[in-house]
Amino acid sequence: MSALPATPTATYRVQVQPGFTFADTARWVPYLATLGVSHLHLSPVLEAVPGSTHGYDVVDHSRVREELGGEQGLRALSRTAREHGLGLILDIVPNHMAVPAPEHLNGPLWEVLRDGPESAYAHWFDIDWAALDGKVLLPVLGDPLPDVLGQLTVGTDKRADGKVLRYYDHAFPLRAGTEDLPLPELLDAQWYRLAYWREARTELNYRRFFTISDLIAIRVERQDVFDTTHATVLRLLEEGVADGLRIDHPDGLADPAGYLRRLAEASGGRWTVVEKILQRDEPLPADWECAGTTGYDALDRIDGLFTDPAGVGELTDFYREFTGAEDDRGGRWEPTARRAAHRIVSHDLTAEVERLRRAAERARATLPDEHPYRPEVLSEVLRELLVAIPVYRPYVVPGRPATDADTALLERAADQARTAVAPELSGAVYFLRDLALGRAAQGPDAADFAVRFAQVASALHAKSIEDTAFYRYTPLLSLCEVGRSPARPATTPEEFHAYCADILRDRPTTGTVLSTHDTKRSADLRLRLAVLSELPSQWRHWMNERPAVAERHGDAAAPDPHTAYTVFQTGVGIGFCHPDRLVPAALKAVREAGLRTAWTAQDAAYEKAVADFTEQGPCGPQIYEVGEFVNQLRPYAEANALGAALLHLTMPGVPDVYQNTEFPVYTLVDPDNRGPMDAPVGGTQRFGIDRTLAALLDGAEPHSFDEVKLRLTAVALRLRRDRPDCFGPTAAYAALAAEGPARSHCVAFRRGPAALTVVTRLSRRLAEAGGWRETLLPLPPGPWTDRLSGTTFEGRVLLSDLLSTSSVALLTQGA
């Protein structure tokens, strides 16, 4: 067995969970080794809330999760992987822990709830003890406290080592000496205040993950917190059980750059990628010590190659006509995004904004010659300044000068905020801008403001764009994806080549992805929908027929045109409209949009109308017409899927293949896309794939598109593994330009001395224009053999010949 590469050649993401454990994963290791990846990429493996299917709700950093097989099971998986030449990449969660039920599962939090600010763990959590009379708000009650007093009891819990306060599955610690008090007095005597869950919006006084109150943020910037929460993972790295890391949500941290420096030093510089969502023109901060991102920036560029911007314009015009959506309620992207941001910052993040306001007031009070601003003024200006941040966040570190990039970012945001408030509030805008830049005042409150401003900006961006506006603005759903923006729907070949050159220069071992556990739609589903940008008139005609067809069948009417448009497009994306998948997706979409119903304020009548329409329309008699329309897209969608996969697997960077996506997979957002690996939703059942893969690699002809994609994936991955001179971090990248009338439909590049990738883009537009015609691709000197077809080419080759049997080619020279 050869030594593992320090940098993966490719990773394969597995969602380990109680239904798919380390032992289950080990059974797939021989197949994955044959497929050609170098490392398994595991979802979080530390102890989490019992039953969790994702593992991001960590409760104990000291133990590998027992439900997955414990540390013994992880070590056994590692040994099996190494026997087959594979390593392990671990996904770690430095930003937050769970607030579980029962609460004693989170030991540090339990001690804080019991002992208050004097607890040895009080500094672990970002709690504003100055608020709520020194108590921690726990918004866990199903009704206001007076209405649930009869449901609260005191009893003994052996696992919690003493008496506890019970509320259904919850068990809260009791402050010493309060165990025998009458219930009202007992409640008043604790370091926490039990509250109705809706109070979290306005009263919560601990930092959380986005707006999820049962995920409490931890202060990993503290050295002892870092050491304790990373000890197990670092030990697993040191002992050779694992080889690299994926870092979840670094934008939630006080100082991401400082965290990554500390982690690089502690891990010995192991290969590490970070889940950082970059805007199209936003670079990863240069001082982040990591290989790069997890790859959403690559997803954006690849998807963009297969999206026709002119067609997006036509689709958007029709969408506005069909839905009648107001500009800021789904009609136009920028007004919709702005309104969504105002909604989130003034509603869901009220508690976070008010904590910032209190910190700003205290910081202002340290300036002897400055008068205080009224609380309502600071709150208003804060909201406008946060809304004006166009990226996730700035990276100001208290005590250090802000970078030029952060200064320019906040200057522009302040200018925009100033136009949104009354002229007399300009002073407050500039004060808060300077406070966010760390230059308006000194002291702990000023520092707290600068850090938390950036953290709140991150939460606002994610919640307003990805979890709200993406569900309100839906002309083409493939644009509404993590890492993408409807404002930048397309990528030209020249832009793609420039991006690849930048990767190779700046972060040659960064991650790249097409599908993840967080993508709202799998790559194949998005790439099927992208064909609509090449068929806007067909989509218009088909959608305009839907009301008449529904009336003819007697189907339930759509509650509104926006729902009809979105649900039918989602149905086309998944292909087969089973109500068990499409109805939950439709309900999730309308709740996330928050226009007619919401997770926290559900309109039962409206949601029933959505469910009835979905079940009786696209999942009812019209299911066959959905299937017929999907069939019209099939050849172009398959060309897109193969092209995107080949680009992903041969471009610079380290590709991560999400579980099952070596096959065509058409899944929607969590939980649809997070099932066990051996029971994929919306994809191929995986019986006998070892034999199928071996036969394909031995020269057998594929009998289905499933096998075509599997063979392409395996051939490309194995080539990456075997030819580091062509695909390693020092391997060259050179764009190749086609010549002729259809040259813009070809994306081609050379990797290292002996590999060439050739991909067809916008294949429907290409067919409409008459095909490749006389378009040719000048190959570098010498004979080149297509690893997929076995055909050899040389010189100036007609693309109609080179791509006669497939929409893609992977050419090599030599062995």
Secondary structure, DSSP 8 states (H G I E B T S, - for coil): -----SS-S-EEEE--BTTB-HHHHHHHHHHHHHHT-SEEEE---EEESTT-SS--SEEEEEEE-GGGTHHHHHHHHHHHHHHTT-EEEEEE--SEEE--SSGGGSHHHHHHHHHGGGSTTGGGB-B-TTTGGG-EEEEEESS-HHHHGGG-EEEEETTTTEEEEEETTEEEE--TT-TTS-HHHHHHTSSEEEEEGGGHHHH--B-EETTEEEEEEB-TTSHHHHHHHHHHHHHHHHTTS--EEEE--GGGSS-HHHHHHHHHHHHTS-EEEE-----TT----TT--SSEE-SHHHHHHHHHHT--HHHHHHHHHHHHHHH---GGGTTSHHHHHHHHHHHIIIIITHHHHHHHHHHHHHHHHT-TT-----HHHHHHHHHHHHHT--SS-----TTS---HHHHHHHHHHHHHHHHHS-GGGHHHHHHHHHHHTT-S--SHHHHHHHHHHHHHHHHHHIIIIIIIIHHH--SSGGGSSTT--TTS----HHHHHHHHHHHHHH-TT-EE-S--SS-SB-HHHHHHHHGGGG-HHHHHHHHHHHHHHHHHHT----SSHHHHHHHHHHHHHHSS--HHHHHHHHHHHHHHHTSS-BTTB--HHHHHHHHHHHHHTTTTTTHHHHHHHHHHHHHHHHHHHHHHHHHHHHSSSEEEEETTTTS----BSTTTT-S-TTS-TTS---TTHHHHHHHHHTT----SHHHHHHHHHHHHHHHHHH-HHHHSTT--EEEE--BSTTGGGEEEEEETTTEEEEEE-SHHHHHHTTSSTT-EEE--SS-EEETTT--EE-SEEEHHHHTSS-SEEEEE---
